[in-house]
Amino acid sequence: MDEQTQTEAKENQPQTPDENSKGGEPQSPTETGKGNGNQTEQRETLVDQARVQAENLKTQNERMEENIKKLEELQSEAVLGGRSVGSGTNTPEPLSPIEYSKALERGEVNPLLEDGYL
């Protein structure tokens, strides 16, 4: 054999006993003979992690509810106190004399209605 085929043969062999011949992937615990003790420990740790995450979610939800209540109170106070953002009235700008005469010719304005005569 030449050197290239020898190095290829070495690369294809498993490096550790935890690796199988399927591309060097680690074997499952049942294949290595370790038993179910490790799996139950992993399940317990996963369950513990899930419980911790559930507690974290619960506390975050409580904080969000408190913040929503505070926001609602502030918004109602702003509306009742006259400090709301959209409370401005939309008043049209007065027309210049030239624009007013053109609008009068088109029939868009009626000076008698504006002055209260009709």
PyMOL commands that set and color helices and strands:
alter all, ss='L'
color gray80, all
select helices_A, chain A and resi 3-12+29-32+37-80+97-106+111-115
alter helices_A, ss='H'
color red, helices_A
deselect
rebuild
show_as cartoon
